[in-house]
Amino acid sequence: MKENEPFLRGRGAQINPSSRYEKIVRGEQPVDWALHEADWEDTDLRTEYLETHPKTILNRVESPDIPGEWSMNPYQGCEHGCVYCYARNTHPYWGFSAGLDFEQKILIKRNAAQLLENEFQKKSWKSAPVMFAGNTDVYQPAERQFGITRACLEVFWKYRNPVSVITKNSLILRDLDVLKQLASERLVHVAVSVTTLNEELRQFLEPRTATVALRLKTIETLTANGIPTFAMLAPIIPGLNEHEILGMAKAVADRGALGIGYTMVRLNGDIGPIFEDWLRKTMPDRADKVLNKIREAHGGNLHDHRPGVRMRGEGKIAEIIRDQFRLAREKYFAGRKMPEYNLDLHDLHKSPQMRLF
């Protein structure tokens, strides 16, 4: 990093590459470093909320690597700023950059709960779990202001439709009451993402997420309240956190998690240059080693588009990681499993008349 270019504290991406969908390519958007040397909350780096007006909210899941039929996202873009996030590649569809724009320009779907209710009222809707979100975090900081996630959870409860939630923010504990209602009828699974036990690494890697301690406490609190909770130890980034697999597995098991999952980091599209730029600025002495290990796990590339392979990687490094997860499950999660969803209640609650009973 140049001496006159300080690290942007509180943000993940340090650059703003142009959207490949723009008719006029902007080129990388320069940051006026003289304005940001002292304060990353300068006006030009604050988050901007942009309201959108979608006509539908449910997305059919078509990826062979992702279980389930449906997903929904009340927000696009994510202030958490995880530098590796695969969802960054969706922001250019809106005309924004996958870099800083992804963290600063958050699209808000205020009518998400009403759109969801409209879907559940259709005669054609058959009870099926909905992945909430799957793209960006439903409990990112915007949720404190807009409350869209909570409103949607209330719709899931109203119509007794199963839902799975994944987050890395302790804000989910605000909604313990409705989550407990859903759990009482086997209508909810929660996954908490844990990427590292190293708080210093977390601050750079995922700058506006909950701390490591808070995430572990979140798993513990959810479990204590009877909410089935899973831990996603993802992504595994060779050279950064693969040595923590057993430690992370034990930590989440000790807090009551019923299982663990993982994905291998893959730096598709704009994420590759964003991640590499971040890595060379934060850990210049380790950058080449980390990048080479990622390439080794993806057939010589930083990216991988192949279904069935892209989420787990291949080669010796990927094999070692798989073996560690196999050992962790045997050692810490024997006899534990997530409960099956209850798919039998939705039809009874679709009709207002039936809800009287």
C-alpha positions as CSV (number, residue, x, y, z in Angstrom):
1,M,0.0,0.0,0.0
2,K,1.2,3.5,-0.8
3,E,2.1,5.7,2.2
4,N,-0.6,8.2,1.2
5,E,-3.3,5.5,0.9
6,P,-4.4,4.5,4.5
7,F,-6.4,1.3,5.0
8,L,-10.2,2.1,5.1
9,R,-11.1,1.0,8.6
10,G,-14.6,-0.4,8.9
11,R,-14.8,-1.5,5.3
12,G,-13.8,-4.7,3.7
13,A,-13.2,-3.8,0.0
14,Q,-10.6,-1.1,-0.5
15,I,-11.4,-0.5,-4.2
16,N,-14.5,0.1,-6.3
17,P,-14.1,-1.6,-9.7
18,S,-16.5,-0.6,-12.4
19,S,-19.7,-2.6,-13.0
20,R,-19.3,-4.8,-16.1
21,Y,-22.9,-4.1,-17.0
22,E,-22.4,-0.3,-17.4
23,K,-22.5,1.0,-20.9
24,I,-19.8,3.5,-20.1
25,V,-17.0,2.0,-18.1
26,R,-16.0,4.2,-15.2
27,G,-12.8,2.6,-14.4
28,E,-11.8,2.1,-10.8
29,Q,-13.3,4.8,-8.6
30,P,-10.5,6.6,-6.8
31,V,-11.0,7.5,-3.1
32,D,-9.8,10.9,-2.0
33,W,-7.4,9.7,0.6
34,A,-6.8,13.1,2.0
35,L,-10.4,13.2,3.2
36,H,-10.3,9.8,4.9
37,E,-7.0,9.6,6.8
38,A,-8.6,10.2,10.1
39,D,-12.2,9.0,9.9
40,W,-13.7,6.1,7.9
41,E,-17.2,7.5,8.8
42,D,-16.6,10.5,6.6
43,T,-19.7,11.4,4.6
44,D,-18.3,9.8,1.4
45,L,-17.9,6.5,3.2
46,R,-21.2,6.3,5.1
47,T,-23.9,3.9,4.1
48,E,-26.7,4.9,1.7
49,Y,-30.0,3.2,1.7
50,L,-31.9,3.0,-1.6
51,E,-35.5,1.9,-1.7
52,T,-36.6,-0.6,-4.4
53,H,-40.0,-1.7,-5.4
54,P,-40.0,-5.4,-6.4
55,K,-43.1,-7.2,-7.5
56,T,-42.1,-10.6,-6.3
57,I,-39.8,-11.7,-3.4
58,L,-39.3,-15.5,-3.7
59,N,-36.5,-16.8,-5.9
60,R,-36.5,-20.4,-7.1
61,V,-33.1,-22.1,-6.2
62,E,-31.6,-23.6,-9.3
63,S,-28.1,-24.3,-8.1
64,P,-27.3,-28.0,-7.8
65,D,-25.0,-27.1,-4.9
66,I,-27.6,-25.5,-2.7
67,P,-30.3,-27.5,-1.0
68,G,-33.9,-26.3,-1.0
69,E,-36.4,-24.8,-3.5
70,W,-36.8,-21.2,-2.5
71,S,-34.8,-18.2,-1.2
72,M,-35.6,-14.6,-0.5
73,N,-33.6,-11.5,0.2
74,P,-35.0,-8.3,1.9
75,Y,-31.8,-6.4,1.2
76,Q,-29.3,-6.3,-1.7
77,G,-25.7,-5.3,-0.8
78,C,-24.4,-5.8,2.7
79,E,-22.8,-3.4,5.1
80,H,-21.0,-6.3,6.9
81,G,-18.3,-5.9,4.3
82,C,-17.0,-9.5,4.2
83,V,-14.3,-9.1,1.6
84,Y,-14.7,-12.7,0.2
85,C,-18.5,-12.5,-0.2
86,Y,-19.8,-14.3,-3.3
87,A,-22.9,-12.0,-3.3
88,R,-20.7,-9.0,-4.3
89,N,-21.1,-10.2,-7.9
90,T,-24.8,-9.5,-7.8
91,H,-24.4,-5.8,-7.2
92,P,-23.2,-4.9,-10.7
93,Y,-26.7,-6.0,-12.0
94,W,-28.0,-3.0,-10.2
95,G,-25.4,-0.7,-11.8
96,F,-23.1,-0.6,-8.8
97,S,-19.6,-1.8,-8.0
98,A,-18.9,-5.1,-6.3
99,G,-16.4,-3.2,-4.2
100,L,-17.2,-0.4,-1.8
101,D,-20.6,0.2,-3.5
102,F,-21.7,-3.3,-2.3
103,E,-21.1,-2.2,1.3
104,Q,-22.2,1.4,1.0
105,K,-25.3,1.3,-1.3
106,I,-27.8,-1.0,0.3
107,L,-31.1,-1.7,-1.6
108,I,-34.1,-1.9,0.7
109,K,-37.2,-4.0,-0.1
110,R,-39.7,-2.4,2.3
111,N,-42.6,-4.4,0.9
112,A,-40.9,-7.8,1.3
113,A,-43.3,-9.0,4.1
114,Q,-46.4,-8.1,2.1
115,L,-45.0,-9.8,-1.0
116,L,-44.2,-12.9,1.0
117,E,-47.8,-13.0,2.4
118,N,-49.1,-12.7,-1.1
119,E,-47.2,-15.8,-2.1
120,F,-48.4,-17.8,0.9
121,Q,-52.1,-16.9,0.1
122,K,-51.9,-18.4,-3.3
123,K,-53.8,-21.6,-3.8
124,S,-50.7,-22.9,-5.8
125,W,-48.3,-22.5,-2.9
126,K,-47.2,-25.7,-1.3
127,S,-45.5,-25.7,2.0
128,A,-41.7,-25.7,1.5
129,P,-38.7,-24.3,3.5
130,V,-37.6,-20.9,2.4
131,M,-33.9,-19.9,2.7
132,F,-33.8,-16.5,4.3
133,A,-31.5,-15.0,2.8
134,G,-28.8,-16.9,0.9
135,N,-27.4,-13.8,-0.8
136,T,-26.9,-11.0,1.8
137,D,-27.3,-11.1,5.6
138,V,-30.9,-10.5,6.7
139,Y,-29.6,-9.1,10.1
140,Q,-27.1,-6.7,8.6
141,P,-27.1,-3.2,10.3
142,A,-29.9,-1.9,8.0
143,E,-32.3,-4.3,9.8
144,R,-32.0,-2.2,13.0
145,Q,-33.6,0.7,11.2
146,F,-36.0,-1.0,8.8
147,G,-37.2,-4.2,10.6
148,I,-38.0,-6.0,7.4
149,T,-36.6,-9.3,8.6
150,R,-38.7,-9.4,11.7
151,A,-41.8,-8.5,9.7
152,C,-41.1,-11.4,7.3
153,L,-40.5,-13.9,10.2
154,E,-44.0,-12.9,11.5
155,V,-45.4,-13.8,8.1
156,F,-43.7,-17.2,8.3
157,W,-45.3,-17.8,11.7
158,K,-48.7,-16.5,10.6
159,Y,-48.8,-19.0,7.8
160,R,-46.8,-21.7,9.6
161,N,-44.4,-22.0,6.7
162,P,-40.8,-23.3,7.4
163,V,-37.9,-21.0,7.2
164,S,-34.1,-21.2,7.5
165,V,-32.1,-18.2,8.5
166,I,-28.3,-17.7,8.2
167,T,-26.5,-14.8,9.8
168,K,-23.3,-13.6,11.3
169,N,-24.9,-10.9,13.4
170,S,-26.1,-11.1,17.0
171,L,-29.1,-8.9,16.1
172,I,-31.0,-12.1,15.5
173,L,-31.4,-12.3,19.3
174,R,-33.8,-9.4,19.1
175,D,-36.3,-11.7,17.5
176,L,-36.1,-14.6,20.0
177,D,-39.8,-14.4,20.7
178,V,-40.9,-15.2,17.1
179,L,-38.1,-17.6,16.6
180,K,-39.2,-19.5,19.7
181,Q,-42.8,-19.7,18.3
182,L,-41.5,-21.1,15.0
183,A,-39.2,-23.6,16.8
184,S,-42.2,-24.8,18.9
185,E,-43.7,-26.2,15.7
186,R,-40.5,-27.3,14.0
187,L,-40.7,-24.4,11.5
188,V,-37.2,-22.9,11.8
189,H,-33.5,-23.7,11.4
190,V,-30.9,-21.1,12.2
191,A,-27.3,-21.2,10.9
192,V,-24.7,-18.9,12.4
193,S,-21.6,-18.2,10.3
194,V,-18.3,-18.5,12.1
195,T,-15.2,-17.9,10.0
196,T,-12.5,-17.6,12.6
197,L,-11.8,-17.5,16.4
198,N,-9.1,-14.8,15.8
199,E,-10.8,-11.5,16.6
200,E,-8.1,-9.5,14.9
201,L,-8.5,-11.4,11.7
202,R,-12.3,-11.1,12.0
203,Q,-12.0,-7.3,12.2
204,F,-10.2,-7.1,8.8
205,L,-12.0,-10.0,7.1
206,E,-15.6,-9.1,8.1
207,P,-15.4,-5.6,9.5
208,R,-19.0,-4.8,10.5
209,T,-20.1,-8.2,11.7
210,A,-20.6,-9.4,15.3
211,T,-17.4,-10.2,17.2
212,V,-16.3,-13.8,17.6
213,A,-17.4,-13.8,21.2
214,L,-20.8,-12.4,20.3
215,R,-21.3,-15.0,17.6
216,L,-20.5,-17.9,20.0
217,K,-22.8,-16.3,22.6
218,T,-25.5,-16.1,19.9
219,I,-25.3,-19.8,19.2
220,E,-25.4,-20.5,23.0
221,T,-28.5,-18.3,23.5
222,L,-30.4,-19.6,20.5
223,T,-29.7,-23.2,21.6
224,A,-30.7,-22.4,25.2
225,N,-34.1,-21.2,23.9
226,G,-34.8,-24.3,22.0
227,I,-34.0,-23.0,18.5
228,P,-32.2,-25.6,16.3
229,T,-28.9,-24.0,15.4
230,F,-26.2,-25.0,13.0
231,A,-22.8,-23.4,12.4
232,M,-21.4,-22.6,9.0
233,L,-17.6,-22.5,9.3
234,A,-17.4,-20.8,6.0
235,P,-15.6,-19.9,3.9
236,I,-12.5,-21.9,4.6
237,I,-9.6,-19.8,3.2
238,P,-6.4,-21.8,2.8
239,G,-3.6,-20.0,4.5
240,L,-5.9,-17.9,6.7
241,N,-8.2,-20.1,8.7
242,E,-8.0,-23.8,7.7
243,H,-5.8,-24.4,10.7
244,E,-8.8,-23.4,12.9
245,I,-11.3,-26.0,11.8
246,L,-11.1,-28.3,14.8
247,G,-10.9,-25.3,17.2
248,M,-14.0,-23.7,15.6
249,A,-15.9,-26.9,15.6
250,K,-15.3,-27.5,19.3
251,A,-16.2,-23.9,20.2
252,V,-19.6,-24.1,18.4
253,A,-20.3,-27.6,19.7
254,D,-19.6,-26.4,23.3
255,R,-22.3,-23.7,22.7
256,G,-24.8,-26.3,21.6
257,A,-24.7,-26.2,17.8
258,L,-26.3,-29.3,16.3
259,G,-23.9,-29.6,13.3
260,I,-21.4,-27.8,11.1
261,G,-21.0,-27.2,7.4
262,Y,-18.4,-25.4,5.3
263,T,-17.6,-24.1,1.8
264,M,-14.2,-23.5,0.2
265,V,-13.6,-19.9,-0.7
266,R,-13.9,-19.2,-4.4
267,L,-13.1,-15.8,-5.8
268,N,-15.3,-15.6,-8.9
269,G,-15.8,-12.5,-11.1
270,D,-15.0,-9.2,-9.4
271,I,-14.3,-10.8,-6.0
272,G,-10.8,-12.0,-7.2
273,P,-9.2,-8.5,-7.7
274,I,-11.1,-7.1,-4.6
275,F,-9.9,-9.9,-2.4
276,E,-6.3,-9.8,-3.7
277,D,-6.1,-6.0,-3.3
278,W,-7.4,-6.4,0.3
279,L,-5.0,-9.2,1.1
280,R,-1.9,-7.4,-0.2
281,K,-2.8,-4.4,1.9
282,T,-3.6,-6.2,5.1
283,M,-1.1,-9.1,4.9
284,P,1.5,-8.4,2.3
285,D,3.9,-11.0,3.7
286,R,1.4,-13.8,3.4
287,A,-0.5,-12.7,0.2
288,D,1.3,-14.9,-2.3
289,K,1.1,-18.0,-0.1
290,V,-2.6,-17.6,0.5
291,L,-3.4,-16.9,-3.2
292,N,-1.4,-19.9,-4.3
293,K,-3.1,-22.2,-1.8
294,I,-6.5,-21.0,-3.1
295,R,-5.4,-21.7,-6.7
296,E,-4.2,-25.1,-5.7
297,A,-7.7,-25.9,-4.3
298,H,-9.3,-24.8,-7.6
299,G,-7.3,-26.4,-10.3
300,G,-4.9,-23.4,-10.7
301,N,-7.5,-20.7,-10.5
302,L,-8.8,-18.3,-7.9
303,H,-12.3,-19.1,-9.1
304,D,-14.4,-22.2,-10.0
305,H,-17.7,-22.5,-11.7
306,R,-18.1,-26.2,-11.8
307,P,-21.1,-27.6,-10.0
308,G,-20.3,-30.3,-7.5
309,V,-16.7,-29.2,-7.2
310,R,-16.7,-25.4,-6.7
311,M,-18.0,-25.4,-3.1
312,R,-15.5,-28.0,-1.8
313,G,-12.5,-27.6,-4.1
314,E,-10.2,-30.4,-5.2
315,G,-6.6,-31.6,-4.7
316,K,-4.5,-32.2,-1.6
317,I,-5.5,-29.1,0.3
318,A,-9.2,-29.7,-0.3
319,E,-8.8,-33.3,0.8
320,I,-7.1,-32.3,4.1
321,I,-9.9,-29.8,4.8
322,R,-12.5,-32.5,4.1
323,D,-10.7,-34.9,6.5
324,Q,-10.6,-32.3,9.2
325,F,-14.4,-31.7,8.9
326,R,-15.0,-35.4,9.0
327,L,-13.0,-35.8,12.2
328,A,-14.6,-32.7,13.7
329,R,-18.1,-34.2,13.1
330,E,-17.1,-37.5,14.6
331,K,-15.4,-36.0,17.6
332,Y,-17.9,-33.2,18.5
333,F,-21.2,-33.8,16.9
334,A,-21.9,-37.5,17.3
335,G,-25.6,-38.1,17.9
336,R,-26.6,-34.5,17.0
337,K,-28.7,-33.5,14.1
338,M,-31.1,-30.8,13.0
339,P,-34.8,-31.7,13.3
340,E,-36.9,-32.2,10.2
341,Y,-39.2,-29.4,9.1
342,N,-42.9,-29.6,9.8
343,L,-44.6,-29.2,6.4
344,D,-48.1,-30.1,7.5
345,L,-49.3,-26.8,9.1
346,H,-49.3,-24.3,6.3
347,D,-52.6,-25.3,4.6
348,L,-54.4,-25.1,8.0
349,H,-53.3,-21.5,8.4
350,K,-53.7,-20.2,4.9
351,S,-57.4,-19.4,5.3
352,P,-58.4,-16.7,7.8
353,Q,-61.4,-18.8,8.8
354,M,-59.2,-21.8,9.7
355,R,-56.9,-19.6,11.8
356,L,-59.9,-19.0,14.1
357,F,-59.6,-22.6,15.2
